[in-house]
Amino acid sequence: MTDSKKKNVDVTAVARAARVSASTVSRYFNHPDLLKPSTRKRIDSAVRRTGYIRNRAAQTIHGIRSGTIGVLIPTLDHAIFAEVVQAFSDSVAEQGFTILLASHGYDLQREYAILRKFLEHRVDGVVLTGLDHDDAVFQLLDQQDIPCVLMWNHAARARYPAIGANNALAGQMIAEHVLDLGHRRIACMFPPTEGNDRALARREVVLETLAQAGVTVPEKWSLTTVYSISASKRDVQTIFDSEVRPTALICGNDILATGALYGAKAAGLSVPNDISIVGIGDFKGSADIEPALTTVRLPARQIGDEAGKALAAAIIDPAARSEHGLHCAPTLMIRGSAQAV
């Protein structure tokens, strides 16, 4: 078949090639779960042979779903977001949806511009990361009345269903663990908090939990470092090279904690004998580095899977759209990078 003929292939041609009705082909694309596996296989073979491509633009004009979901995350750089997005993508794929993925670099104004692009492409639903967003973002979603889920953070009274972990609880858990180990000379390293409600929640509750135990973090031991192993390795030298060192370092995520482990080695320090280092997140690899990182696991795959199920259900049956989110509880992972003093 020539290219020009392939471009003109329609549903009827696919139906003829698969020996089914045109309505069955339509059902294959829109509700594949309603067809027998043998029928889906036959239609799939016909689609591949004929080179048929659906005209999504024409379908959306007539009110048919586009089959796409817009996913907005802060960054593509870190494994934890890759894990949650992969789980979300796998979950919605089971219902016949594909994702459009974009990152806004923690810039809430840029997030609004990307959201408009998603809506121009007639996505069926939207996923935003975290709870805090520009008012214009929420206003646009309300105006368009499009299903939306807030992924990664959880709060009972969020603007849209929030499916994720309680980051404040995660911060409290790691701070209490360090205190329980007997540490009182404690340093902290967190990423910038602007546009990042996850980092802000963790930082505030860590400092509050330490303060309640009578521990004040000196200014020179309170570091703000970008999400970078090399940057955190460099920045901790100011602490590790001083005459009076902390006995423990609490990091706002595992990226910073991993860099701190390398920084300690570069400074000739033994972890955890000379200093205990802990993180938050339990990224892939956190259990495999030496020493294995003590951290709080945020269940990325569960969050992505549950968010996918919730949003797909809201798109397929708008009447069943729920306002309730889901808390995916964090878990303390005690490993070799921290010990009692």
N, C-alpha and C positions, 0 to 999 in steps of 0.2 A: 504494500500500500504506500502511495506517495505521501509526502509531507502535507500537500494541499488537501488530499483526501482525509488524512488523519485529523486535520483541523476542523473538518466538517462533520466528523463523527458525532452522532447524537445518541440519546438514550435508546431510541428505537433500534439503532444499529447494534448497540450493546445487547439489548434484549434478544434480538434475532440471533446474534452470535452465541448467546448463552442458553438459548431455547427457553426463555422465560418471558413474562410480560414486562412491559415498560414500568408498571407500578411496582413490580418486584425489584427491578433495578433501583428505582427511587428509594424503596425501603432498605435496600442494601447499603445505600449511602447514609440515610437518615436514621434508621433504626435496625442496624445489623443484627442486634440481639434477637429480633423477631424471626429471623430466617434460620433454616437448618444449616448446619456446617457444610453439608454437601452442596447446598444451593449457593452459599457465600463463596465457596471455592470455585464453582463453575462461573459465577459472575466475575469474580476477581480475575480469572483466566481470560474471560472475554474482554474485560477492561484493558488488560495488559496487551492482548493481541491487537485490539483496535486502536489503542493509544488515546482512548477517550479521556477528556479533562472536563470536569464540571465547570460551568460558568457561575462562579460564586456571586459575581456582581449582579447578574440578572436575578439570581435567586433572592438576594437580600432586598432588592427592589420590591419583590413580591412578598416580602415578609418571612421568607424561609431562613432558618438559622444559617450562619456562615460556617459553623463548625470550628470556630477559633476562639481562643481565650487569651486575653492580654495579661501577661505576667510582668510586673514591674518590681525589680529588686535594686538594692543600693549599688551593688558591684558584682562583676563577674569574676573578680580576682581570687575569691576565697572558696575553699572546698566546702565549707558549711552551706553556702548558698547553692552551690552546684548540687549538693546532696538533696536539699529540700526541693529544688526545682525539678530534679530528675524524678523524685517520688511523686510530685504533683503531676508531672507530664505522664508518667505511667498510669496514674490513677484516672485522669480524664480521658486518656486514650482508650481505656476500656469502654467508655461511653461514646466513642467516636469523635472526640475533640482533639484538635492540635493547638499547641501554644504559640503565641507570638511573644518573644522574650526581649526585654530591654532593661538597661540599667540607667540610673539617674545620677550616680556619683554623689549621693547624699545631698543633692541640690533639689529642694522641694519645688522651686520654680520650674526647673527642668522636668520634674516629674509631671507637672500640670501639662506642659507642652507635649510630652510623650503620650499622656493619657488622651489628649485630643486626637493625636495621630491614630491611636488604637480605635477610638470611636469612629473616626473617618473610615477605617477599614471594617467597620461594622462587626466588631468582636461581639460574641454572645455574652461574655462576662469578663470581669476584671479582678485580678488579685493584686493587692498592695501589700508591701512589707512594713510591718510595724503598725502602731496606733496613731501616731501624730503625722498629720498631713496638712497642707495648706487648705484654708477654708474653700478656696476656689475649686480644689479637687473634689471635695465632698459635694459642693454645690453642683458641679457638672454631673457627677454621678446621680444625684437626686433628680436633676432636670431630665436626664436621659432614662431614668428608672431602669437601670441596668443592674443585674445581679453582681454583687461584689462581696469578696471575703478579704479580711485583714489577716495576713499570715505571719507567723513567727512569734508575735507577742500575744499574750492573752490578758483580757480584762473583761470582767462580767458586764460592764456598762459601756462597751465600745459603740462607736457610731454604726458600724456594720459588724456582722458576726466575726469574732476574733478567735482564730484557731492557732494556738501556739503555747509556748511556755511562759510562765511568770518570771521575767528576768530579774525583778526585784527579789523574788524568792531564791533564785539561783545565786545572786550576790550575797544574800544573807547566809545561805548554806555554806559557801566557801569561806566567808569571814568567820563564821562560828566554828568551822573546822580548824582553821588556823589558830583561833583563840583556845580551842579545846586542847590543842597540842602544846599549849603553854607559851606561845609567842606573844611578846609585848612590844618588841622593837620591830615594827612592821612597815614596809614600804609598799607603795601602790603604783601601778602603771596602767593607765586606761587610754583608749583611743579618743580622738576629739569627739565631743558629744553633740555638736551642732548638726541638726538634721538626723540624729541617731538616738531615738528614744530608748533603744535597747541598751546602749552604752551608758546613757544618762541614768537609767533606772539602776543598773548594776553599781555604778560609781557611788551614787547617793546612798544606797542602802549599805554598801560595804563600809563607807566612812561613818555612817550612822551606827552600824552594829559595833564597830571598833570603839566609837566614842562612848557608847553605852557601857562598854567594858573598861572605860577609863584610858583608852589608847588614843593618842593623838598622833597623826602622821605628820612629821615635820615637812615643811614646804619643799626642802631639798630632796626629800624622799617621795614626793608626789609628782609623778611624771605623766605627761601627755604625749603619746607617741602614735604616729600613724600606723595603720594596719600593714606592717612590714616586718618580717623576721630580721632583715638586715638593720632596719632602723631601731628596733628594740634591742638587738645585740649591741648596737653602738650606744644607745642612750643609757643602758644600765651601767655602763662603765663609770659614770659619774657617781653612782652609789657604791659600786663594788671596789673602786679605787680609794675610797675615803678611809680614814683611820678608824672611824666608828661606823660599823656596818649594821644594817638590820639583820635579824635572824630569819626573816621571812619576807617574801615578795608576793603580793597578790596582783595578778594580771587580769585585765578585763576580758580577755579572750585567749584562746590557745595559741593563736598566731604570735601574740606578744610574749606569751609564756615560753614558747619554743625558742624565740630569739633570745630571751633571757637565759635559758639553759645554755645556749651557745656562748652568750656573753660571760656567764660564770666560768665556763671552761677556759675561755680566752684570758680571763683574769686570774687563772690558776686556782679557782675555788672548786670545792667538791660539793655537789648537790646530792643528798640533802645535809651532809655533815657540816658544811660551813654555812649554807643558807638553804632554806626551803623555798621552793617556787611552785605556785599553783596557778591554774587558769580557770576559764569558764568556756564550755562549749562541747568538749570531747570530740574534736574534729577527727577525721580519718587520719591515723598515724599517731595520735596522741598517746595511745597505749603501746606503741612500738618503739618510740624513741628511748634513749638511755640517759637518765632513768625515766621510766614511764611516768607520764604526767598525771599528778593528782588534779582533778578538775570536776566540774559539774556538767553532766551530760544533758544537753538539750536535744530531745529526740527528733532530729531533723526529718528522718524518713516517715515517722508517724505523723508529724505535722503536715508534711507535703501530701501524704496519702489522704488524711482526713479532710484537708482543705480542698483537695481535688474532688472527693466524694460530695462534699457539701455544695460546692459551686456547680458541679455538673447536675446535681439533683435540682437546684434552684433554677437552672436554665431549662431543663427538660420539663419541669412542672412548676411554673411560676406560682401557682396557688399554694404549693407546699413550701414556699420559701420561708426559711426559719430565721428568726432574729437572734437565735442563741448560738454562741460559739462553743469552744471546747478547750479545756485546759489539758495540755499534754505535759505531765509532771516532770520536772527535772530530777536527776538522780546524782547523788554524790559518788564519785568514782575515786576511791582511795588507792593510790599507787605509790611508786617509789620516790617521787620528787619532793616529798615533805615528810618530816619526822618531828617528834617531840623534842623540846629543848630541855 
